[in-house]
């Protein structure tokens, strides 16, 4: 029986993140009176409508929503939370313990950018979110509803995307049959955003035992990532070129997740070079400055360090050996705007080799835009992309047109691209096509229905073909769907 056949049988409504990469918001309607919301994210890039405010409004019925589950704190998964609370939602906000630590920082920054600079209003909202937050340990069932007619439980498991990220198992037991015997039971899994194996600091996600329905992300459904060794070597080459050219490597990166992963990898590279210091002919890495130009990223990094018990086994070994993967010699943080402007000018003119990590990750705003405006026209410098660049963003334009000597428009200004442009897909926080297929393949009980979300049309269709071919080869009866956002 399909999940949509009976009104007491769960059904899924996508309020965002289905026909697009951003705006994730999925409602599992377990009964006419009870539903569960998974994420409530912001639309970005090409997914953002012309009437952006109307798109932000929560225009669906929230009277039946018993809880919101947050898979992780990226803005395309939590950015509409202020609107959800404004619409009257007062239920629990369920998330992992690390996510509960990170969420207030994300929301505070989002409110400053999109709502108000009024400190009192921001603090009032953030305090309200803290009151509603229910922080769960991994792999433990939590009751959302348990009455005479319905049992609705959730369990979080590590997703390996950013620190605290989770995928969500939902168990639904319809208890309305009474003397007719036990009601129908369903298991639904929402993948959230899955990480690639061997991501710095993060344990790789392990597949669930099984599900009736799997809601699966497909961001890189048509892409394959380099292995860890290949991507580390590519990062080293990019930095060595900066040293040779006396230029800057500009890395657009989101403040949470990608920045910390890059610092971890850079610490590993610097550590290896220190052990090879006696080798003749090697470039002098001691001349290299690593600059984190984002106050928000610096705050997140401090929280990441505090959450070291949630790091993976390799990172724990580094700590035990006396190393400091997120705070090591040569790393500098730029705080106020005046210091930021001085740093941009200094690096553009001085010829001092440096790596700059700055937000935003898709070059759609933030401090990275000033570095790009100052340096894209100079062949000494490089732009290094380490994450997904959404269609319609300046990052995608630089990535696409830069290698051919094209141009990009930043803040209304046309800038010719003479700097080098490199992409390392292996550092993406998202699982690649092989990783997504492996997540499904390793389930002991395959889902009868797989709903592909959080991907552009090409990625979703490519992953659908791969999943269908894999199901046919294994003799599994899995229907792969490409759902649309609810109107």
C-alpha positions in Angstrom: 0.0 0.0 0.0 1.4 3.4 -0.9 1.9 6.1 1.7 -0.8 8.1 0.0 -3.7 5.6 -0.1 -5.4 6.2 3.2 -5.9 9.4 5.2 -4.6 7.6 8.2 -1.6 6.4 6.2 1.3 8.9 6.3 1.8 11.2 3.4 4.6 13.7 2.6 4.2 17.3 1.5 7.2 19.3 0.3 7.0 22.9 1.3 10.4 23.5 -0.2 13.6 21.7 -1.2 11.9 19.3 -3.6 12.0 20.9 -7.0 15.2 22.8 -6.2 18.3 22.7 -4.0 17.4 25.1 -1.3 14.4 25.9 1.0 14.2 22.4 2.5 11.0 21.9 4.4 9.2 18.6 4.4 6.0 17.7 6.3 5.1 14.1 7.2 1.4 14.0 7.8 0.9 11.0 10.1 -2.9 11.6 10.6 -5.4 14.4 10.0 -4.5 15.8 13.4 -0.8 15.2 13.7 2.2 16.0 11.5 5.9 16.4 11.8 8.0 19.1 10.0 11.6 18.3 8.9 13.6 21.5 8.4 12.3 25.0 7.5 14.9 26.5 5.2 15.5 29.6 3.2 15.2 29.7 -0.6 18.4 30.9 -2.3 19.9 31.5 -5.8 17.6 30.4 -8.7 15.2 28.9 -6.2 14.4 32.3 -4.8 11.2 33.8 -6.3 10.9 37.3 -7.6 8.5 38.0 -4.7 10.9 36.9 -2.1 8.8 38.0 0.9 5.8 36.0 -0.3 8.1 32.9 -0.6 9.3 33.4 2.9 5.8 33.3 4.4 4.6 30.1 6.0 1.4 29.7 4.1 0.6 26.1 5.0 -1.5 24.8 7.9 0.7 24.5 11.0 -2.1 23.7 13.4 -1.4 19.9 13.1 2.5 20.3 13.3 3.5 18.7 16.6 7.3 19.3 16.2 10.0 20.6 14.0 13.0 18.5 13.5 16.2 20.3 12.3 18.7 18.1 10.5 21.5 20.8 10.6 22.0 24.5 10.9 22.7 25.6 7.3 20.5 28.5 6.4 18.7 26.6 3.5 17.5 24.3 6.3 16.7 26.7 9.1 16.3 30.2 7.5 12.5 30.3 7.6 12.3 29.5 11.3 11.6 33.1 12.3 8.6 33.0 9.9 7.4 29.7 11.3 7.4 31.1 14.9 5.7 34.3 13.6 3.0 32.1 12.1 2.3 30.7 15.6 4.4 27.5 15.8 5.1 26.8 19.5 6.0 23.1 19.4 9.3 21.6 20.3 12.3 22.1 18.0 14.1 18.8 17.9 17.8 18.5 17.0 21.1 17.0 18.0 23.0 18.3 20.9 25.8 20.0 18.7 23.1 21.5 16.5 21.4 23.0 19.6 24.8 24.7 20.4 25.2 26.1 16.9 21.6 27.1 16.1 21.5 30.4 18.1 24.6 31.7 16.3 23.2 31.0 12.9 19.8 32.5 13.7 21.4 35.6 15.3 23.4 36.2 12.1 20.4 35.6 9.9 18.3 38.0 11.8 20.9 40.7 11.6 21.1 40.4 7.8 17.5 39.8 6.9 15.4 41.3 9.8 16.7 43.8 12.2 19.8 45.1 14.0 17.8 45.7 17.2 19.8 43.7 19.8 16.8 43.3 22.2 14.6 41.8 19.5 17.2 39.4 18.3 17.9 38.2 21.8 14.2 37.8 22.5 13.8 35.6 19.5 17.0 33.5 20.1 15.9 33.0 23.7 12.5 31.8 22.5 14.2 29.3 20.2 16.3 28.0 23.1 13.2 27.5 25.2 11.6 25.4 22.5 14.7 23.4 21.6 14.8 19.7 22.6 18.4 18.4 22.2 18.6 14.7 21.6 21.5 12.2 21.7 22.1 10.2 18.6 20.4 6.8 18.1 17.7 7.2 20.7 14.0 7.2 20.1 12.0 10.2 21.2 8.2 10.3 21.4 6.5 13.2 19.5 3.0 11.8 19.8 1.8 8.8 21.8 -1.9 8.7 22.3 -4.8 6.3 21.8 -4.7 6.7 18.0 -1.1 7.3 17.1 2.5 6.7 18.1 5.0 9.0 16.3 8.6 8.7 17.3 11.9 10.1 15.9 15.5 9.1 16.1 18.6 11.1 14.9 21.6 9.5 13.4 24.9 11.1 12.2 24.7 12.4 8.7 28.4 13.4 8.3 27.6 16.7 6.6 28.6 19.3 9.3 29.1 18.9 13.0 25.8 18.0 14.5 24.1 17.1 11.2 21.6 14.3 11.4 19.4 12.2 9.2 16.0 11.4 10.7 14.2 8.1 11.2 10.5 8.4 11.9 8.4 5.5 13.2 4.6 5.9 12.7 2.2 3.4 14.3 -1.5 3.9 13.5 -3.3 2.6 16.6 -6.9 3.4 15.5 -7.9 -0.1 14.5 -8.9 -1.2 18.0 -10.3 -4.8 18.1 -9.3 -5.3 14.4 -5.7 -5.8 15.4 -2.6 -3.6 15.2 -2.7 -0.7 12.9 -0.3 0.0 10.0 3.3 0.7 10.9 5.6 2.8 8.7 9.2 3.8 8.8 10.2 7.0 7.0 13.8 8.3 6.7 14.7 11.9 5.8 18.3 12.0 4.8 18.8 15.7 5.4 22.1 16.5 3.8 24.5 13.5 3.8 28.3 14.0 3.9 31.0 12.4 1.9 33.1 9.7 3.5 36.4 10.8 5.0 35.2 14.3 5.6 37.4 16.1 8.1 36.3 15.9 11.7 33.1 14.0 10.9 32.3 10.3 11.1 30.8 8.9 7.9 27.0 8.3 7.9 25.9 4.7 8.4 22.8 3.5 6.5 19.6 2.8 8.5 18.4 -0.8 8.7 15.4 -0.1 6.4 12.5 2.1 5.6 9.2 2.2 3.7 9.9 5.6 2.3 13.3 7.4 1.9 13.4 11.1 1.3 16.9 11.4 -0.2 19.0 14.5 -1.0 20.5 14.6 -4.5 22.7 17.7 -4.6 25.5 15.8 -6.3 23.4 13.1 -7.8 25.3 13.4 -11.1 28.8 14.0 -9.7 31.6 11.9 -8.4 34.0 13.3 -5.8 37.8 12.9 -5.8 39.2 10.7 -3.0 40.7 12.3 0.1 44.3 11.9 -1.1 43.5 13.5 -4.5 41.7 16.5 -3.0 44.5 17.0 -0.4 47.0 17.0 -3.2 44.9 19.4 -5.2 44.8 21.8 -2.3 48.5 21.6 -1.8 49.1 22.4 -5.5 46.9 25.4 -5.3 48.8 26.7 -2.3 52.2 26.0 -3.8 51.1 28.0 -6.9 50.2 30.9 -4.6 53.7 30.7 -3.0 55.4 30.6 -6.4 53.3 33.5 -7.8 53.3 35.5 -4.6 49.6 35.6 -4.7 46.5 34.8 -2.7 44.3 31.8 -2.8 40.7 33.0 -2.2 38.4 30.2 -0.9 34.7 31.1 -0.7 33.4 29.0 2.1 30.4 29.0 4.4 31.1 30.0 8.0 30.0 26.7 9.4 31.3 23.3 8.3 33.4 24.1 5.3 35.7 26.6 7.0 36.4 24.2 9.9 37.0 21.3 7.5 39.5 23.4 5.5 41.4 24.5 8.6 41.7 20.9 9.6 43.1 19.9 6.3 45.4 22.9 6.1 46.8 21.9 9.6 47.5 18.5 8.3 49.3 19.8 5.2 51.4 22.3 7.3 52.2 19.5 9.8 53.5 17.2 7.0 55.6 20.0 5.6 57.2 20.7 8.9 58.2 17.0 9.1 59.8 17.4 5.7 61.5 20.7 6.4 65.0 19.3 5.6 63.9 18.4 2.1 65.8 20.4 -0.5 63.9 22.5 -3.0 60.6 22.6 -1.1 58.8 25.9 -1.0 58.9 27.8 2.3 55.5 27.3 3.8 56.5 29.4 6.8 55.9 32.5 4.6 52.2 31.5 4.2 49.5 33.2 6.1 46.1 31.5 6.5 43.4 34.2 7.1 39.9 33.5 8.3 38.0 36.7 7.3 34.7 36.1 9.0 33.8 36.9 12.6 30.9 34.4 12.3 33.3 31.6 11.1 35.6 32.4 14.0 32.7 32.1 16.5 31.7 28.8 14.9 35.2 27.5 15.1 35.3 28.2 18.8 32.1 26.2 19.3 33.6 23.4 17.1 36.6 23.3 19.4 34.2 23.1 22.4 32.4 20.2 20.7 35.5 18.1 20.2 33.9 15.1 21.9 31.8 14.8 18.7 34.8 14.8 16.4 35.7 11.6 14.6 38.4 9.1 15.7 41.2 10.6 13.5 40.6 14.1 14.9 40.6 12.7 18.4 44.0 11.2 17.7 45.4 14.5 16.6 44.2 16.1 19.8 45.8 13.4 21.9 49.1 13.9 20.2 49.2 17.5 21.2 48.1 19.0 17.9 45.4 21.7 17.5 43.6 21.1 14.2 41.5 24.3 14.3 43.9 26.7 15.9 47.5 26.4 14.8 50.5 28.7 14.0 50.0 30.8 10.9 46.2 31.2 11.3 44.8 34.7 11.7 41.3 35.9 12.2 40.0 39.2 10.8 37.3 40.7 12.9 36.1 44.3 12.3 35.3 45.8 8.9 38.2 48.3 8.9 40.7 45.4 9.4 39.0 43.5 6.6 39.4 46.4 4.2 43.1 46.8 5.2 43.7 43.1 4.6 42.1 43.1 1.1 44.3 46.1 0.1 47.4 44.7 1.7 47.1 41.3 0.0 46.1 42.8 -3.4 49.2 45.0 -3.5 51.9 43.4 -1.4 52.6 40.1 -3.1 52.5 38.3 0.3 51.3 34.7 -0.3 48.2 33.8 1.7 45.1 31.7 1.9 41.9 33.6 2.6 38.8 31.7 3.7 35.8 34.0 3.6 32.0 33.9 3.3 29.8 33.6 1.5 30.3 30.1 0.0 28.6 31.0 -3.3 30.0 34.5 -3.6 26.5 36.0 -3.3 27.5 38.5 -0.7 29.7 38.9 2.3 33.4 39.7 2.6 34.6 37.3 -0.1 33.1 39.7 -2.7 35.6 42.4 -1.8 38.5 40.0 -2.3 37.2 38.9 -5.6 36.7 42.5 -6.8 40.2 43.4 -5.8 41.9 40.2 -7.2 40.0 38.5 -10.0 41.7 40.7 -12.6 45.2 39.7 -11.4 46.7 36.4 -12.7 48.9 36.0 -9.5 45.8 35.0 -7.5 43.5 32.0 -7.5 39.9 31.3 -6.6 39.5 27.8 -5.2 36.0 26.4 -5.0 35.5 23.6 -2.5 31.7 23.4 -2.5 28.5 23.4 -4.5 27.9 26.6 -6.5 24.2 27.1 -7.0 22.8 28.1 -10.4 22.3 31.8 -10.6 25.0 32.7 -8.1 28.2 34.6 -8.8 30.2 31.6 -7.7 28.7 29.5 -10.4 29.5 32.2 -13.0 33.1 32.4 -11.9 33.4 28.7 -11.8 31.9 28.3 -15.3 33.3 31.3 -17.2 36.6 32.0 -15.3 38.7 29.2 -16.9 37.9 30.5 -20.3 38.9 34.1 -19.4 35.3 35.3 -19.0 33.8 37.8 -16.7 31.5 38.1 -13.7 29.2 40.8 -12.4 29.7 41.7 -8.7 27.7 44.4 -7.1 26.7 45.6 -10.6 30.3 45.9 -11.8 31.7 43.7 -14.6 35.0 42.2 -13.7 37.2 40.3 -16.1 38.6 37.1 -14.7 42.3 36.7 -15.1 43.0 34.9 -11.8 43.2 31.1 -11.8 40.0 29.2 -11.1 40.1 25.7 -9.6 37.4 23.4 -8.3 37.9 20.6 -5.8 34.7 18.7 -5.5 36.0 16.3 -2.9 35.8 19.0 -0.2 32.1 19.3 -0.7 30.1 18.6 2.5 27.6 16.8 0.3 27.8 13.1 -0.6 28.6 12.3 -4.2 26.6 10.1 -6.5 28.5 6.9 -5.4 28.0 7.8 -1.7 24.3 8.3 -2.2 23.9 5.0 -4.0 25.9 3.3 -1.2 23.6 4.8 1.5 20.6 3.0 -0.2 22.5 -0.1 -1.2 23.6 -0.9 2.4 20.0 -0.7 3.7 19.0 -4.2 4.8 15.3 -3.5 3.9 15.0 -1.3 0.9 12.4 1.4 0.7 9.5 0.8 -1.5 9.5 4.6 -2.4 12.5 6.9 -2.8 11.7 10.6 -3.1 14.6 12.6 -4.5 14.9 16.2 -3.2 17.5 18.9 -2.7 19.0 18.8 -6.2 18.7 20.5 -9.5 16.8 18.8 -12.3 19.9 17.2 -14.0 21.2 15.8 -10.7 17.8 14.3 -9.6 17.2 12.7 -13.0 20.7 11.2 -13.1 20.4 9.8 -9.6 17.0 8.4 -10.4 18.4 6.5 -13.4 21.3 5.1 -11.2 18.9 4.0 -8.4 16.5 2.4 -10.8 19.4 0.5 -12.5 20.7 -0.6 -9.1 17.2 -1.7 -7.9 16.7 -3.7 -11.1 20.1 -5.4 -10.8 19.3 -6.4 -7.2 15.7 -7.4 -7.8 14.3 -4.7 -5.5 10.9 -3.1 -6.1 11.7 0.5 -5.3 9.8 3.3 -7.0 12.0 6.4 -7.5 10.0 9.7 -7.5 10.9 13.3 -8.4 8.4 15.3 -6.2 7.6 18.9 -6.6 7.2 21.7 -4.1 3.6 22.1 -2.9 2.0 25.2 -4.4 
